[in-house]
Amino acid sequence: MKPTEYDSTNVTELARQGLYQMSRLAIPITPDNYRLWFNYVSRSMADLVAEVDDLLSTANPFNPVICENLYQKYFGADRESKLIRLLHDETREMLKDLFGEMLNTHRSASEYGSQLGTHVSKLEQAMTLQEVREIVGGILSDTDRMVATTRQLKVQLEEATLKTRKLEQRIEETRQEALIDGLTGLNNRKALDRKMLETFQQYQQEGTPLALILLDIDFFKQFNDQYGHPVGDKVLQLMAGLLLETVKGRDFPARYGGEEFAIILPDTGLEGALSLAEQIRSQIAQEKIIIKQTGEKLRPITVSLGVAEIRSKDSVETLIERADRALYLAKKMGRNNVKSEKDIN
């Protein structure tokens, strides 16, 4: 697709429209949100425009969670690629400096050899002690310079090694950051998709059990409306903390999107997954939350959960679909309960 072209007048007007929309909808003015709404008002991305129009047609407010999910969906890959390009640039700069120093040292070594040859020729032709003394002095001087250059290369190599290790660490940190949800600290949807595929392939190769739990916070929109989005964000973070405390070993909790979470359970059958789901439901229902600033006690938080286990003819999509159907049934049956694929058959 050809990039949208803007002149200065267009950009100014689009920026004004984007900021107006953000102000009207009480959306925090951050670089990510600004980019999202600039592209919306410019109508440059048809899929983004259609999704935002659908959301605007409902009564649901645009909270930070929705904006974050939209940004990740449409621009998340750009953020990761920019970080990767930055690391590539730093690597190239480091190598350029190192190779430059090595080239200078190579030239110095060649010059040193040539100078020694000149000194030897002069020594054979020397007729006086003073001439011999001057030639030896020249040899010592050139040798000292060569030693200093070699030492400089050693220092440069040591610095390059340290930089390389730091770059390796940054690359790993960047890789991890791209797979972590910024609000909750849990694995994000991208990480979940990767892990789901990995465990599914393991099931295909080894036949090991695999179960999936989908979890949704009950009436989260009403919770946001009643207490405000900052408190809603704290609830999401609390939920993430409880999941991290509850799951063990190779279990893989992730934020699935919005107020929905997922847990991949390798080497776990349906009964084990149901037991864990009930434990999570019960623990969350018992939580008492108080707003520190006001001392106000929040209404109880409950969750609905859907559980499914892998079958021989399953794909990743069909496993997720069954868990999602079980989750829908749990909400339909009054919420704050657990349903499994057995309940939908």
N, C-alpha and C positions, 0 to 999 in steps of 0.2 A: 504494500500500500504506500502511495506517495505521501511523504510527510506534509502535514498542513502548514501552509505558509502564512505568516502574519506580518503586517506592517506595524509601525509604532502606534498608529491610531487604534488598530484592532487590538493590539496587546493591552493598551491602556483601558479600553472599554471592556475587554474580557476580564481583565484583572478586577475592575470595578464590579462587574456582575458576579464574579466568583466570590469576592469578599462580601457582597451584599447577601448572597445565598447563605454563606457561612454564618453571617451575623443574624439573619432571619431565623435560621434553624438552630442557633445557639451552639454552633460547632466550634471547638477550639481552633484558633488560627495558628496552625503549625505548618512547617514546610510540606509535610506529607499531605495534610488535609488541603492545603492551598493547591498543590499539584493536582489532586483528585478533582477538586471543584473547578479549577481552570479548564481541565480537559472536558469536564461535563458541560460547562456553559459554552465552550467552543464547538461542541458537538463533533469533536474530532475522532472519538472512539465509539462506534455504534453500539457495541455490547455494553460498555459502561453506561452510556446514555439510557439505553433500554432498561437496565437494572435499576438505575437511580430513579427513573421515571416511575417504574413499578413501585418502588419503595415510597416515593412521594405521593402516590395515589392512595396509600393507606394512611391510617391515623398514627402509625408507629413513628416516634421521633427518631431523628438521626443522632444516636449516642456515639461516644468514642469507639465503642466496640464495633459497631457497624462500619464506621469510617475506616477503622484499622483493617477489618476484613476485606473491604473493598480495595484498599490500597495494596494489601498483600496479594490479592487476586490479580489486579491489573498492572501493578508496578513492582511487586516483590522481586521478580527475576532481575529487573533493572538494578535494584539495590545490591543484590548479590554480585552481579556482573561488574558493577562499579568497584566494589571492594576487591574483587579478583584482579581487575585491571590495575588498581592502585598497587597491589602486591607485585604484579608483574613489572610495573615501572620501577619499583624499589629494587627488585632483583636485577633488572637490567643496569641500573645506575651502579649498584655494587660491583657487578661483573666488569663494567666499563672501567671503573677505578682500578680494580685489581689487575685486569689485563694491561692497562696503561702502565702500571708500575712494573709489571713483569717485562713489558716491552722495553721500558727504559733500562731495566737491569740487564737485559740481554744485549742492548746496545752498549751499555757500559762495559760488559764483559768482553765484547768484541773489540771495543776501543782499548781496553786494558791489555789484551793480548797483542794488539798492534803496537802499543806504546812499549811494551816489554821488548818486542823485536827491535824497535828503534834503539832502545837503551843498549841492547846487546851489541848491535852494530857499532854504536858509538864507543862502547867499552873496548872493543877490539882495536879501534883506531886511536884510543887515548894515548897521549904521549907524556902527560904530566900527572902528578899526584892530584893536583887541583881538579883536573878534568875527570879523573876517576871518582873523586869525592863528589863532584857535581852530578855525575851519572848515577851513583848510588843514591844520592839524595833524591833524585828524580824518581828512581824505582820505588823508594820508600814512600814518597809522597803519593804516587799513583796507586800503590798497594793500599795505603790508608783510605784513599777515596773509594776504592773497590770494596774494602771491608765495610765501610760505612753504608754504601749502597746496598750491599747484601743484607746488612742488618735491617735497613729500611724495608727491604722486601719481606724479611721475616716478620717484622712488625705488621706490615700490610696483610700478610697471610693470616696472622693471628686475629687481626681485626675483621678480616673477611669471614673467618670461621665463626667468630662471635655473631656477626651480622647474619650469617646463614642460619645459625641456631635460632636467633630472634625471629627471622623471617618464617622459619618452620613453625615456630610457636604461634605467630600471627596468622599464618595460613590455617592452622588447626582451630584457632579461636574464631576466625572468620567462618570456617565451615560449621562450627558449632552454633555461632550466632544465627546463621541462616536457617537453622533447624529449631530454634527456640522461640516460643511465643513471648513477645516483649512484655505483655501485661502480667501474665501468670508465672512465667519461668518454666512452664511445662514444655514438652515437645510440641511443635506446631503441626499444622495439617500436612505440610510437606514431609516432615519427619515421620508422621504417622503413615503416610502413603508408602514411604520407603520401607518402613518396618513391616507393614502389612504384606508387602510383596515378598520381603525376605522370609518371613515366617511361613507364608503360603508355599513358597518354593521348598522350604525345609519339609513341610508336610507332604508335598508331592514326592520328594526324594526318600523320606524316611518313614512316612506314615504317622508321625507324631501328632498327638492331639493339639487342637488349637481352638480357643474360644474367644469371643469378642463381647464386650459390654459397651453399650451406648447409654449415656447418662444425660439428662436434661434437667436444669433447675426449674422447678414449678413456678409459674406465674412471674417470671423474672421481669417482664416488662412492667407489671404492676408494682413490683418491688422498686424498680428504677423510678417510676412515676411518683411513688410515695416518699422515697428517701433521697432521691437524686442520684445522678450517675457516678459521682465519686464514691458514694457508699456502695453502689452496685459493683464498681470495680473492685472494692475491698472484698465483697462477697465472692467474686470470681477468684480472687487471690486466696481467700480462705478455702474455697473448694479445692483449689490446686494443692494447697498445703495438706489438706486432709487426705487427698488421693495419694500424695507422695508418702504420707505416714502409713497408709493402709496397705498399699501394694508392696510386694517384696520380690526379691530375686530378679528374674528375667521379665516380670510383668512390665508392660510399657504403657503408662498413662500419657494422654495427650489432650490438648484442646482441639476439639473437632471443628469448632466455629461458634461464635457468639457465646451463648450460655450452655453449649453442648460439649460434652467431653467423651472420650473413648478410652478403653483399656484393652490392649491386646494381651492375651493370656496364653503364651506358648506352653506346651506340655500340660494343658489343663482341659478337662472334659466339661460337659455341661453342668453336672452337679456341683463341681468345684467352683465354677464360675458363678452359679446361682448363689452359693454360700457366700462368696466374696461380695456379690452385688447386694445381698441382704445386709451384710455387715456394714457396707458403705452407707446404705439407705438409713439404717438404724442410727449409726454414729452421727450422720449429718442432722437428722431430726432432733437429736438431743443437744445440739449446739445452742448455746445462749450467746447472743451477740449484743453488745452495748456500744453505742456511739460515745467515745471518750469525751468529746467536746461538750456534749449535752447531757450525758448520762441516760439518754433514751434507750430503752430496750427494743430491739427490732423484733418484728414478728418472726415466728419460726421459719426456718428455711427447710424445704423438703425437695426431694428429687424423685424423678421417675426413671426407671432403668429397664433396658431391653437386653436380653442375652441370647446369643446363638453360638452353635458349635459347628465346626467345619464338617462337610459331608464329602463323600467320594466324588460326586459330580459337580462340586462347587467351584466357582471362580471367586476371586476377591469380592467382586461386585455382588454376587448372590449371597455371600455370607453377610456383608454389610446390610444388604436389603432385608434379610430376615431379622437381624438385630434391630433395624430401624422399625420394622413392622411391629415387633414385640414392644419397642419403646412407645410407639403410637398407641398400642393397646393399653399399656400401663397408664398413659395420660388419659385415655378415653375412660378407663375404669376408675377414675377418681384421683389419679396421681398419688405420689408418695407410696408407690409400690413397685414390685419387680415382676416383670413378665418375661417368659422365654419363648423360644420358637415352638415349644410343645403347646403353648396356649393359642397359637395362631393356626395350627394344623386342623 
